[in-house]
């Protein structure tokens, strides 16, 4: 793709979705199957970290790609829906939401450097 930031966003979106699925599986095993807490605390922590990382990378990408408010809101809603961040990432890639000249020119080092 066009930069390290886009690749990072894609990886975090997939990881966030998978951590959601893992947490749901752990809660199912604990609540329905009665297997005890098991991995729920660990899976919950992992998902929490990935959720925050997804939010931060979505804000960075939104700024770089000049997303409108609706696209940014949709990215936030996708994080709340189980496995939603992965389809959002695929949609954003397919519709060109992750393709912008700013991403190509400012991805990687110097991400927040102001240009004249």
C-alpha distances in whole Angstrom, upper triangle without the diagonal:
4,6,8,9,7,7,11,11,10,12,15,15,16,18,20,21,22,24,25,26,28,30,31,32,34,36,37,38,40,41,42,43,44,43,43,40,39,35,35,35,32,30,31,30,27,26,27,25,22,23,23,20,18,20,20,16,16,19,16,13,16,17,14,13,17,18,21,24,23,20,20,23,22,19,22,24,22,22,26,26,26,22,21,18,16,17,16,13,13,15,12,9,12,14,11,12,9,8,11,12,13,10,9,13,14,11,13,16,18,17,20,21,23,23,26
4,7,8,7,8,11,12,12,14,16,17,18,20,22,23,24,26,27,29,30,32,33,35,36,38,39,41,42,44,44,45,47,45,45,42,41,37,37,37,34,32,32,31,28,27,28,26,23,24,23,20,19,20,19,15,16,17,15,12,15,15,12,11,15,16,20,23,23,19,20,23,22,20,23,25,23,23,27,27,28,25,23,20,19,19,18,14,15,16,13,11,14,15,11,12,8,7,8,9,10,7,5,9,10,8,10,14,15,14,17,18,20,19,22
4,5,6,7,9,10,11,13,14,16,17,19,20,22,23,24,26,28,29,30,32,34,35,37,38,39,41,42,43,44,45,44,43,40,39,35,35,34,32,30,30,29,26,25,26,23,21,22,21,18,17,18,17,13,14,16,13,11,14,14,11,12,16,17,21,23,24,20,20,23,22,19,22,25,23,22,26,27,27,24,23,19,19,20,18,15,16,18,15,13,16,17,14,14,10,9,10,10,10,6,6,8,8,5,7,10,12,11,14,16,18,18,21
4,5,5,6,9,10,10,12,14,16,16,18,20,21,22,24,26,27,28,30,31,32,34,36,37,38,40,41,42,43,41,41,37,36,32,32,31,29,27,27,26,23,23,23,20,18,19,19,15,15,17,15,11,14,15,12,11,15,15,12,14,17,18,22,23,24,21,20,23,22,19,21,24,22,21,25,26,26,23,22,18,18,20,18,15,17,19,16,14,18,19,16,15,12,12,13,14,12,9,9,11,10,6,5,9,12,10,14,16,18,19,23
4,5,5,6,9,10,10,12,14,15,16,18,20,21,22,24,25,26,28,30,31,32,34,36,37,38,40,40,41,40,39,36,35,31,30,30,27,26,26,24,21,21,21,18,16,17,16,12,12,13,11,8,10,11,8,7,11,12,9,11,14,15,18,20,21,17,16,19,19,16,18,21,19,18,22,23,23,21,20,16,16,18,16,13,15,17,14,13,17,17,15,13,10,11,12,13,11,7,9,11,9,6,6,10,11,9,12,15,17,18,22
4,5,5,6,9,10,10,12,14,15,17,18,20,21,23,24,26,27,29,30,32,33,35,36,37,38,39,41,39,39,36,35,31,30,30,28,26,26,25,22,21,21,19,16,17,17,13,12,14,13,9,10,12,10,7,11,12,10,10,13,14,17,19,19,16,15,18,17,14,17,19,17,17,21,21,22,19,18,14,13,15,13,10,12,13,11,9,13,14,12,10,7,9,10,12,11,8,9,12,11,8,10,13,15,12,15,18,19,20,24
4,5,5,6,9,10,11,12,14,16,17,18,20,21,22,24,26,27,28,30,32,33,34,36,37,38,39,37,37,34,33,29,29,29,26,24,25,23,20,19,21,18,15,17,17,13,12,15,14,10,12,15,13,11,14,16,14,14,17,17,21,22,22,18,18,21,19,16,18,21,18,17,21,22,21,18,18,14,13,15,14,11,12,15,13,11,14,16,14,13,10,12,14,15,15,11,12,15,14,10,10,14,16,14,17,20,22,23,26
4,5,5,6,8,10,10,12,14,15,16,18,20,21,22,24,25,26,28,30,31,32,34,35,36,37,35,35,32,30,26,26,26,23,21,22,20,17,17,17,15,12,14,14,10,9,12,11,8,10,13,11,10,13,15,13,14,17,17,21,21,22,18,17,20,19,15,17,19,17,16,19,20,20,17,17,13,13,16,14,11,14,16,14,13,17,18,16,15,12,14,16,17,16,12,14,16,14,10,10,13,15,13,16,19,21,23,26
4,6,5,6,9,10,10,12,14,15,16,18,20,21,23,24,25,27,29,30,31,33,34,35,36,34,34,31,30,26,25,25,23,21,21,20,17,16,16,14,11,12,12,9,7,10,9,6,7,10,9,8,11,13,12,12,15,14,17,18,18,15,13,16,15,11,13,16,13,13,16,17,17,15,14,10,10,13,11,8,11,13,11,11,14,15,14,12,9,12,14,17,15,12,14,17,15,12,12,15,17,14,16,19,22,23,26
4,6,5,6,9,10,11,12,14,16,17,18,20,21,23,24,26,27,29,30,32,33,33,35,33,33,31,29,26,25,26,23,21,21,21,17,16,17,16,12,13,14,11,9,12,13,9,10,13,13,11,13,16,15,14,17,16,19,20,19,16,15,17,15,12,15,16,13,13,17,17,16,13,13,9,8,10,10,6,8,11,10,9,12,14,14,12,10,13,15,18,17,14,15,18,17,14,15,18,20,17,20,23,25,26,29
4,5,5,6,9,10,11,12,14,15,16,18,20,21,22,24,26,27,28,30,31,32,33,31,31,28,27,23,23,23,20,18,19,18,15,14,16,14,10,12,14,10,9,13,13,10,12,15,14,13,16,18,17,17,20,19,22,23,22,19,18,20,18,15,16,18,15,14,17,18,16,13,14,10,9,12,12,9,11,14,14,13,16,18,17,16,13,16,19,21,20,16,18,20,19,15,15,18,21,18,21,24,26,28,31
4,5,5,6,8,10,10,12,14,15,16,18,20,21,22,24,25,26,28,29,30,31,29,29,26,25,21,20,20,18,16,16,15,12,11,12,10,7,9,10,7,6,9,10,8,9,13,13,12,15,17,17,17,20,18,21,21,21,17,16,17,16,12,13,15,13,11,14,15,14,12,12,9,9,13,12,10,12,15,14,14,17,19,18,16,14,17,19,22,20,17,19,21,19,16,16,19,20,18,20,23,26,27,31
4,6,5,6,9,10,11,13,14,15,17,19,20,21,23,25,26,27,28,29,30,29,29,26,25,22,21,21,19,16,16,16,13,11,13,12,8,9,11,9,6,9,11,9,9,13,13,12,14,17,17,16,19,17,19,19,18,15,14,15,13,10,11,13,9,8,12,12,12,9,9,5,5,9,8,6,9,12,11,12,15,16,16,14,13,16,19,22,21,17,20,22,21,18,18,21,23,20,22,25,27,29,32
4,5,5,6,9,10,11,12,14,15,17,18,20,21,23,24,26,26,27,29,27,28,25,24,20,20,21,18,15,16,17,13,12,14,13,10,11,13,12,9,13,15,12,13,16,17,15,17,20,20,20,22,20,22,22,21,18,17,18,16,13,14,15,12,11,14,13,11,8,9,7,5,9,10,8,10,13,13,13,16,18,18,17,15,18,21,24,23,20,22,25,23,20,20,23,25,22,25,28,30,32,35
4,5,5,6,9,10,10,12,14,15,16,18,20,21,22,24,25,26,27,25,25,22,21,17,17,17,15,12,13,13,10,9,11,10,7,9,12,10,9,12,14,12,14,17,17,17,19,22,22,22,24,22,24,24,23,20,19,20,18,15,15,16,13,11,14,14,12,10,11,9,8,12,13,11,13,16,16,17,19,21,21,20,18,21,24,26,25,22,23,26,24,21,20,23,25,23,25,28,30,32,36
4,5,5,6,9,10,11,12,14,15,16,18,20,21,22,24,25,26,24,24,21,20,17,16,16,14,11,11,12,9,6,9,9,5,6,9,8,7,10,12,12,12,15,16,16,18,20,21,21,23,21,23,22,21,18,17,17,15,12,12,13,10,8,10,11,9,8,9,7,8,12,12,11,14,16,16,17,20,21,21,19,18,22,24,27,25,22,24,27,25,22,21,24,26,23,24,28,30,32,36
4,5,5,6,9,10,11,12,14,15,17,19,20,21,22,23,25,23,24,21,20,17,16,17,16,12,13,14,11,9,11,12,9,9,12,12,10,13,15,14,14,17,19,18,19,22,23,22,24,21,23,22,21,18,17,17,15,12,13,12,9,8,10,9,7,4,6,6,6,9,10,10,12,14,15,16,18,20,21,19,18,22,25,28,27,24,26,29,27,24,24,27,29,26,27,31,33,35,38
4,5,5,6,9,10,10,12,14,15,16,18,20,21,21,23,21,22,19,18,15,14,16,14,10,12,13,10,8,12,12,10,11,14,14,12,15,18,17,17,20,21,21,22,25,26,25,27,25,27,26,25,22,21,21,19,16,16,16,13,11,13,12,9,7,10,9,9,12,14,13,15,17,18,19,21,23,24,22,21,25,27,30,29,26,28,31,29,25,25,28,30,27,29,33,35,37,40
4,5,5,6,9,10,10,12,14,15,16,18,19,20,21,19,19,17,15,12,11,12,10,7,8,9,7,5,9,9,7,9,12,12,11,14,16,16,17,20,21,21,23,25,26,26,28,26,27,26,25,23,21,21,19,17,16,16,14,11,12,12,9,9,11,11,11,15,16,15,17,20,20,21,23,25,26,24,23,26,29,31,30,27,29,32,29,26,26,28,30,27,29,32,35,37,40
4,5,5,6,9,10,11,12,14,15,16,18,19,20,19,19,16,16,13,11,13,12,8,8,11,9,6,9,11,9,9,13,13,12,14,17,17,17,20,22,22,23,26,27,26,28,25,26,25,23,21,20,19,17,15,14,14,11,9,9,9,6,6,9,10,11,13,15,15,17,19,20,21,23,25,26,24,23,27,29,32,31,28,30,33,31,28,28,30,32,29,30,34,36,38,41
4,5,5,6,9,10,10,12,14,15,16,17,18,17,18,16,15,13,12,14,13,10,11,13,11,9,13,14,12,12,16,17,15,18,20,20,20,23,25,24,25,28,29,29,30,27,29,27,26,24,23,22,20,18,17,16,14,12,12,11,7,7,10,11,11,14,16,16,18,20,21,22,24,26,27,25,25,28,31,34,33,30,32,35,33,30,30,33,34,31,33,37,39,41,44
4,5,5,6,9,10,11,12,14,15,15,17,15,15,13,12,9,9,11,10,7,9,11,9,8,12,13,12,13,17,17,16,19,21,21,22,25,26,26,27,30,31,31,32,30,31,30,29,26,25,24,23,20,20,19,17,14,14,14,10,10,14,14,14,17,19,19,20,23,24,25,27,29,30,28,27,31,33,36,35,32,34,36,34,31,30,33,35,32,34,37,40,42,45
4,5,5,6,9,10,10,12,14,15,15,14,14,11,11,8,6,9,9,5,6,9,9,7,10,12,12,12,15,17,16,18,21,21,22,24,26,26,27,30,31,31,32,30,31,29,28,26,25,24,22,20,19,18,16,14,13,13,10,11,14,15,16,18,20,20,22,24,25,26,28,30,31,29,28,32,34,37,36,33,35,37,35,32,31,34,35,33,34,37,40,42,45
4,5,5,6,9,10,10,11,13,14,14,14,12,13,11,9,12,12,9,9,13,12,10,13,16,15,14,18,19,18,20,23,23,23,26,28,28,28,31,33,32,33,30,31,29,28,26,25,24,22,20,19,18,16,14,13,12,8,10,13,15,16,18,19,21,22,24,25,27,28,30,31,29,29,33,35,38,37,34,37,39,37,34,34,36,38,35,36,40,42,44,47
4,5,5,6,9,10,10,11,12,12,13,12,11,10,9,12,12,9,11,14,13,12,15,18,17,17,20,21,21,23,25,26,26,29,30,30,31,34,35,35,36,33,34,33,31,29,28,27,25,23,22,21,19,17,16,15,11,12,16,18,18,20,22,23,24,26,27,28,30,32,33,31,31,34,37,40,39,36,38,41,39,36,35,38,40,37,38,42,44,46,50
4,5,5,6,9,10,10,11,9,9,8,7,6,5,9,10,7,9,12,12,12,14,17,16,17,20,21,21,23,26,26,27,29,31,31,32,35,36,36,37,35,36,34,33,31,30,28,27,25,24,23,21,19,17,17,14,15,18,20,20,22,24,25,26,28,30,31,32,34,35,34,33,36,39,42,40,37,40,42,40,36,36,38,40,37,39,42,44,47,50
4,5,5,6,8,9,10,10,9,8,9,9,6,10,11,9,9,13,14,13,15,18,18,17,20,22,22,23,26,27,27,29,32,32,32,35,37,36,38,35,36,33,32,31,29,27,26,25,23,21,20,18,16,16,13,15,18,20,21,23,24,26,27,29,30,32,33,35,36,34,34,37,40,43,41,38,41,43,41,38,37,40,41,38,39,43,45,48,51
4,5,5,5,7,9,9,10,10,11,11,10,13,15,12,13,17,17,15,18,21,20,20,23,25,24,26,29,29,29,32,34,34,34,37,39,38,39,36,37,35,33,32,31,29,27,26,25,23,22,20,18,17,14,16,19,21,22,23,25,26,27,29,31,32,33,35,37,35,35,38,41,44,43,40,43,45,43,40,40,42,44,41,42,46,48,50,53
4,6,6,5,6,6,8,8,8,9,9,13,14,12,14,17,17,17,19,22,21,22,25,26,26,28,31,31,31,34,36,36,37,40,41,40,42,39,40,38,36,35,34,32,30,29,28,26,24,23,21,20,17,18,22,23,24,26,28,29,30,32,33,34,36,38,39,38,37,41,43,46,45,42,44,47,45,41,41,43,45,42,44,47,49,52,55
4,6,6,5,5,5,6,7,9,8,11,13,12,13,16,17,17,19,21,22,22,25,26,26,28,31,32,32,34,36,36,37,40,41,41,42,40,41,38,37,36,34,32,31,30,28,26,25,23,21,21,18,20,23,25,26,28,29,30,32,33,35,36,38,39,41,39,38,42,45,47,46,43,45,48,45,42,41,44,45,43,44,47,50,52,56
4,6,5,8,8,9,11,12,11,14,16,15,15,18,19,18,20,23,23,23,26,28,27,29,32,33,32,35,37,37,38,41,42,42,43,40,40,38,36,35,34,32,31,30,28,26,25,23,21,20,18,20,23,25,26,28,29,31,32,34,35,37,38,40,41,39,39,43,45,48,47,44,47,49,47,44,43,45,47,44,45,49,51,53,56
4,6,8,10,12,13,15,13,17,19,17,17,21,22,20,23,26,25,25,28,30,29,31,34,34,34,37,39,39,39,42,44,43,44,41,42,39,37,36,35,33,32,31,29,27,26,25,22,21,18,21,24,26,27,28,30,32,32,34,36,37,38,40,42,40,40,44,46,49,48,45,48,50,48,45,45,47,49,46,47,51,53,55,58
4,6,8,11,11,14,13,17,18,17,18,21,22,21,24,26,26,26,30,31,31,32,35,36,36,38,40,40,41,44,45,45,46,43,44,42,40,39,38,36,34,33,31,30,28,27,25,23,21,22,26,28,28,29,32,33,34,35,37,38,39,41,43,42,41,45,48,51,50,47,49,51,49,46,45,48,50,47,48,52,54,56,60
4,6,9,10,13,12,15,17,17,18,21,22,22,23,26,27,27,30,31,31,33,35,36,37,39,41,41,42,45,46,46,47,44,45,43,41,40,39,37,35,34,32,31,30,28,26,25,22,24,27,29,30,32,33,35,36,38,39,41,42,44,45,43,43,47,49,52,51,48,50,52,50,47,46,48,50,48,49,52,54,57,60
4,7,7,10,11,14,15,15,16,19,20,20,22,25,25,26,28,30,30,32,34,35,36,38,40,40,41,44,45,45,47,44,45,43,41,40,39,37,36,34,32,31,30,27,26,25,22,24,27,29,29,31,33,34,35,37,39,40,41,43,44,43,42,45,48,51,49,46,48,51,48,45,44,46,48,46,47,51,53,56,59
4,5,9,9,11,13,14,15,17,18,19,21,23,24,25,27,29,29,31,33,34,35,37,39,39,40,43,44,45,46,43,44,42,41,40,38,36,35,33,32,31,30,27,25,25,22,24,27,29,29,32,33,34,36,38,39,40,42,43,45,43,42,45,48,51,49,46,48,50,48,45,43,45,47,45,46,49,52,54,58
4,6,6,7,10,11,11,13,15,16,17,19,21,21,23,25,26,27,30,31,32,34,36,36,37,40,41,42,43,40,41,39,38,37,35,33,33,31,29,28,27,24,23,23,20,22,25,26,27,30,31,32,33,35,36,38,40,41,42,40,39,43,45,48,46,43,45,47,44,41,40,42,44,41,42,46,48,51,54
4,6,8,9,9,11,13,14,15,17,19,20,21,23,25,25,27,29,30,31,34,35,36,37,40,41,41,42,40,42,40,39,37,35,34,33,31,29,29,27,24,23,24,21,22,25,26,26,29,30,31,32,35,36,36,38,40,41,39,38,42,44,46,45,42,44,46,43,40,39,40,42,40,41,45,48,50,54
4,6,5,6,8,10,10,12,14,15,16,18,20,21,22,24,26,27,28,30,31,32,34,36,37,37,39,37,38,37,36,34,32,31,30,28,26,26,24,21,21,21,18,19,22,22,23,26,27,27,29,32,32,33,35,37,38,36,35,38,40,43,41,38,40,42,40,36,35,37,39,37,38,41,44,47,50
4,5,5,6,8,10,10,12,14,15,16,18,20,20,22,24,25,26,28,30,31,32,34,35,36,37,35,36,34,33,32,30,28,28,25,24,23,22,19,18,19,16,17,20,21,22,25,26,26,28,30,31,32,34,36,37,34,33,37,39,42,40,37,39,41,39,36,35,36,38,36,37,40,43,45,49
4,6,5,6,9,10,10,12,14,15,17,18,20,21,23,24,26,27,29,30,31,33,35,36,37,35,36,34,33,32,30,29,28,26,24,24,23,19,19,20,18,19,22,22,23,26,27,27,29,31,32,33,35,37,37,35,34,37,39,42,39,37,39,41,38,35,34,35,37,34,35,39,41,44,47
4,5,5,6,9,10,11,12,14,16,17,18,20,21,23,24,26,27,28,30,32,33,34,35,34,35,33,33,31,29,28,28,25,23,24,22,19,19,20,18,18,21,21,22,25,26,25,28,30,30,31,34,35,36,33,32,35,37,39,37,34,37,38,35,32,31,32,34,32,33,37,39,42,46
4,5,5,6,8,10,10,12,14,15,16,18,20,21,22,24,26,26,28,30,31,32,33,31,33,31,30,28,26,26,25,22,21,21,19,16,16,17,14,15,18,17,18,21,22,22,24,27,27,28,30,32,33,30,29,33,35,37,35,32,35,37,34,31,30,32,33,31,32,36,38,41,45
4,5,5,6,9,10,10,12,14,15,16,18,20,21,23,24,25,26,29,30,31,32,30,31,29,28,27,25,24,23,21,19,19,18,14,14,15,13,15,17,17,19,21,22,22,25,27,27,28,31,32,32,30,29,33,34,37,35,32,35,36,34,31,30,32,33,30,31,35,37,40,43
4,5,5,6,9,10,11,12,14,15,17,18,20,21,23,24,26,28,29,30,31,29,31,29,29,27,25,24,24,21,19,20,19,15,16,18,16,17,19,18,19,23,23,23,25,27,27,28,31,32,32,30,28,32,33,36,33,31,33,35,32,29,28,29,30,28,29,32,35,38,41
4,5,5,6,9,10,11,12,14,16,16,18,20,21,22,24,26,27,28,29,28,30,28,28,26,23,23,23,20,18,19,18,14,15,17,15,15,17,15,17,20,20,20,22,25,24,25,28,30,30,27,26,29,31,33,31,28,30,32,29,26,25,27,29,26,27,31,34,36,40
4,5,5,6,9,10,10,12,14,15,16,18,20,21,22,24,25,26,27,25,27,25,25,23,20,20,19,16,15,16,14,11,11,13,11,12,13,12,14,17,17,17,20,22,22,23,26,27,28,25,24,27,29,32,30,27,30,32,29,26,25,27,29,26,27,31,33,36,39
4,5,5,6,9,10,11,13,14,15,17,19,20,21,23,25,25,26,25,26,24,24,22,20,19,19,16,14,15,15,11,11,14,13,14,15,14,16,19,19,19,22,23,23,25,27,28,28,25,24,28,29,32,30,27,30,31,28,26,25,26,28,25,25,29,31,34,37
4,5,5,6,9,10,11,12,14,16,17,18,20,22,23,24,25,24,26,24,25,22,20,20,20,17,15,17,16,12,14,16,15,15,16,14,16,20,19,18,21,23,22,24,27,28,27,25,23,26,28,30,27,25,27,29,26,23,22,23,24,22,23,26,29,32,35
4,5,5,6,9,10,10,12,14,15,16,18,20,21,22,23,22,24,22,22,20,17,18,17,14,13,15,13,10,12,14,13,12,13,11,13,16,15,15,18,20,19,20,23,24,24,21,20,23,25,27,25,22,25,27,24,21,20,22,24,21,22,26,28,31,34
4,5,5,6,9,10,10,12,14,15,16,19,20,21,22,20,21,20,19,17,15,15,15,12,10,12,11,7,9,11,11,11,12,10,12,15,14,14,17,19,18,20,23,23,23,20,19,23,24,27,25,22,25,27,24,22,22,24,24,21,22,26,28,30,34
4,5,5,6,9,10,11,13,14,15,17,19,20,21,19,21,19,20,18,15,15,16,13,11,13,13,10,11,15,15,15,15,12,15,18,16,16,20,21,19,21,24,25,24,21,20,23,24,26,24,21,24,26,23,20,20,21,22,19,19,23,25,28,31
4,5,5,6,8,10,11,12,14,16,17,18,19,18,20,20,20,18,15,16,16,13,12,15,14,11,13,16,16,15,15,12,14,17,15,14,18,19,18,19,22,23,22,19,17,21,22,24,21,19,21,23,20,17,16,18,19,16,17,21,23,26,29
4,5,5,6,9,10,10,12,14,15,16,17,16,18,17,17,14,12,13,13,9,9,12,10,8,11,13,13,12,12,8,11,14,12,11,14,16,14,16,19,19,19,16,15,18,19,22,20,17,20,22,19,17,17,19,20,17,18,22,24,26,29
4,6,5,6,9,10,10,12,14,15,16,14,16,14,15,13,10,11,12,8,7,11,10,8,11,14,15,15,13,10,13,15,13,13,16,17,15,17,20,20,20,16,15,19,20,22,20,18,21,22,20,18,18,20,20,17,17,21,22,25,28
4,5,5,6,9,10,11,13,14,15,14,16,15,17,15,12,13,14,11,10,14,14,12,14,17,18,18,16,13,16,18,15,14,18,19,16,18,21,21,20,17,15,18,19,21,18,16,19,20,17,15,15,17,17,13,14,17,19,22,25
4,5,5,6,8,10,10,12,14,13,16,16,17,14,11,14,14,10,11,15,14,12,15,17,18,17,15,12,14,16,13,12,15,16,14,15,18,18,17,14,12,15,16,18,15,13,16,17,14,12,13,15,15,12,13,17,19,21,24
4,5,5,6,9,10,10,11,10,12,12,13,10,8,10,10,7,8,12,11,10,13,15,17,16,13,10,12,14,11,10,14,14,11,13,16,16,15,11,10,14,15,17,15,13,16,18,16,14,15,17,18,14,15,18,20,21,25
4,6,5,6,9,10,10,9,11,11,13,11,8,10,12,9,9,13,13,13,15,18,20,19,17,14,16,17,14,13,17,17,14,16,19,18,17,13,12,15,15,17,14,13,17,18,15,14,15,17,16,13,12,16,17,19,22
4,5,5,6,9,10,10,13,14,16,13,10,14,15,12,13,17,16,15,19,21,22,21,19,15,17,19,16,14,17,18,14,16,19,18,16,13,11,13,13,14,12,10,14,14,11,10,12,13,13,9,9,13,14,16,19
4,5,5,6,8,8,11,13,14,11,9,13,13,11,13,16,15,15,18,20,21,20,17,14,15,16,13,11,14,14,11,12,15,14,12,9,7,10,10,12,10,8,12,13,11,10,12,14,14,10,12,15,16,17,20
4,6,5,6,5,8,9,11,8,6,10,11,9,11,14,14,15,18,19,21,20,17,14,16,17,13,12,15,14,11,13,16,14,12,9,9,11,11,13,11,10,14,15,13,13,15,17,17,13,13,16,16,18,20
4,6,5,7,9,11,13,11,10,13,15,13,14,18,18,18,21,23,25,24,21,18,20,20,17,16,19,18,14,16,19,17,15,11,11,12,11,12,9,10,13,13,11,12,14,16,14,11,10,13,13,14,17
4,6,8,11,13,16,13,12,16,17,15,17,20,19,20,23,24,26,24,22,19,20,20,17,15,18,17,14,14,17,16,13,10,9,10,8,9,6,6,9,10,8,9,12,13,12,9,10,12,12,13,16
4,6,9,12,13,11,11,14,15,13,16,19,18,19,22,23,25,23,20,17,18,18,15,14,16,15,11,12,14,12,9,7,6,7,5,8,7,7,10,11,11,11,14,16,16,12,13,15,15,15,18
4,6,9,11,10,10,13,14,13,16,18,18,20,22,24,26,25,21,19,20,20,16,16,18,16,13,14,16,14,12,9,10,10,8,10,9,10,13,14,13,14,17,19,17,14,14,16,15,16,17
4,7,8,6,6,10,11,10,13,15,15,17,19,20,23,22,18,16,18,17,13,13,16,14,10,13,15,12,11,7,9,11,10,13,12,12,15,17,16,16,19,21,20,17,17,19,19,19,21
4,6,6,6,9,10,11,13,15,16,17,19,21,23,23,19,18,20,19,15,16,18,15,13,15,17,14,13,10,13,14,13,16,15,16,19,20,19,20,23,25,23,20,19,22,21,21,23
4,6,5,6,8,10,11,12,14,16,17,19,22,22,18,17,20,19,15,16,19,16,14,17,19,16,16,13,15,17,17,19,18,18,22,23,22,22,24,26,25,21,20,23,22,24,25
4,5,5,6,9,10,10,12,14,16,16,20,20,16,15,18,16,13,15,17,14,12,16,17,14,15,12,15,17,17,21,20,20,23,25,24,23,26,28,27,23,23,26,25,26,28
4,5,5,6,9,10,10,13,15,15,18,17,14,13,15,13,10,11,13,11,9,12,14,11,12,9,11,14,15,18,17,17,20,22,21,20,23,25,25,21,21,24,24,25,27
4,5,5,6,9,10,11,13,15,18,17,14,12,15,14,11,12,15,13,11,14,16,14,14,11,12,15,15,19,17,16,20,21,20,19,21,23,23,19,19,22,22,24,26
4,5,5,6,9,10,11,13,16,16,13,12,15,15,11,13,16,14,13,17,18,16,17,13,15,18,19,22,21,20,24,25,24,23,25,27,26,22,22,25,25,27,29
4,5,5,6,9,10,11,14,14,10,10,12,11,8,11,13,11,10,14,15,14,15,12,14,17,19,22,21,20,23,25,24,23,25,27,27,23,24,27,27,29,31
4,6,5,7,9,10,13,12,9,7,10,10,7,8,11,10,9,13,15,14,14,11,12,16,17,21,19,18,21,23,22,20,22,24,24,21,21,25,25,27,30
4,5,5,7,9,12,12,10,8,12,13,10,12,15,14,13,16,18,17,18,15,16,19,20,24,22,20,24,26,23,22,23,26,25,22,22,26,26,28,31
4,5,5,6,10,11,8,8,12,12,9,12,15,14,14,17,19,18,19,16,18,21,23,26,25,23,27,29,27,25,27,29,29,25,26,29,30,32,34
4,5,5,8,8,4,5,8,8,6,9,12,11,12,15,16,16,17,15,16,19,22,25,24,22,25,27,26,24,25,28,28,25,26,29,30,32,35
4,6,7,8,6,5,9,10,9,11,14,14,14,16,18,19,20,17,17,21,23,26,25,22,25,28,25,23,24,26,27,24,24,28,29,31,34
4,6,8,7,8,12,13,12,14,16,16,17,20,21,21,23,20,21,24,26,29,28,26,29,31,29,27,28,30,31,27,27,31,32,35,37
4,6,5,8,10,11,11,13,15,15,16,19,20,20,22,20,21,25,27,30,29,27,30,32,31,28,29,32,33,29,30,34,35,37,40
4,5,8,10,11,12,14,15,16,18,20,21,22,24,22,22,26,28,32,31,28,31,33,31,29,29,32,33,30,31,35,36,38,41
4,6,6,8,9,11,12,13,15,17,18,19,21,19,19,23,26,29,28,26,28,31,29,26,27,30,32,28,30,33,35,37,40
4,5,6,6,9,10,11,12,14,16,16,18,16,17,21,23,27,26,23,26,29,27,25,26,29,30,27,28,32,33,34,37
4,6,5,6,9,10,10,12,14,15,16,14,14,18,20,24,23,20,23,25,24,21,22,25,26,23,25,28,29,31,34
4,5,5,6,9,10,11,12,14,16,14,14,17,20,23,23,20,22,25,24,21,22,26,27,24,26,29,31,32,35
4,5,5,6,8,10,10,12,14,13,14,17,20,23,24,21,23,26,25,23,24,28,29,26,28,31,32,33,36
4,5,5,6,8,10,10,12,10,11,15,17,21,21,18,21,24,23,21,22,26,27,23,25,28,29,30,33
4,5,5,6,9,10,11,9,9,12,15,19,18,16,18,21,20,18,19,23,24,21,23,26,27,28,31
4,6,5,6,9,10,10,10,13,16,19,20,17,19,22,22,20,21,25,26,23,26,28,29,30,33
4,5,5,6,8,8,10,12,15,19,20,17,19,23,23,21,23,26,27,24,26,29,29,30,32
4,6,5,6,5,6,9,12,16,16,14,16,19,19,17,20,23,24,20,22,25,26,26,29
4,6,5,6,5,8,11,14,15,13,14,18,18,16,19,22,23,20,23,25,26,26,29
4,6,8,8,10,13,16,18,16,17,21,21,19,22,26,27,24,26,28,29,29,31
4,6,8,9,12,15,17,15,17,20,21,20,23,26,26,23,25,27,27,27,29
4,5,5,8,11,13,12,13,16,17,16,19,23,23,20,22,24,24,24,26
4,6,8,11,12,11,13,16,16,15,18,21,21,18,20,22,22,22,24
4,6,10,10,8,10,13,13,12,15,18,18,15,18,20,20,21,23
4,7,9,7,8,11,12,11,15,18,18,16,18,20,20,19,22
4,5,5,7,9,10,10,14,17,16,14,16,17,17,16,18
4,5,5,6,8,10,14,16,15,13,15,15,15,14,16
4,5,5,6,8,11,13,12,10,11,12,12,11,13
4,6,5,5,9,11,11,9,12,13,14,13,16
4,6,6,9,12,12,11,14,14,15,14,17
4,6,9,10,10,9,12,11,12,11,14
4,6,7,6,5,8,8,10,10,13
4,7,7,6,9,11,13,13,17
4,6,6,10,11,14,15,19
4,5,8,9,12,14,17
4,6,5,9,10,14
4,6,9,10,14
4,6,9,13
4,6,10
4,7
4
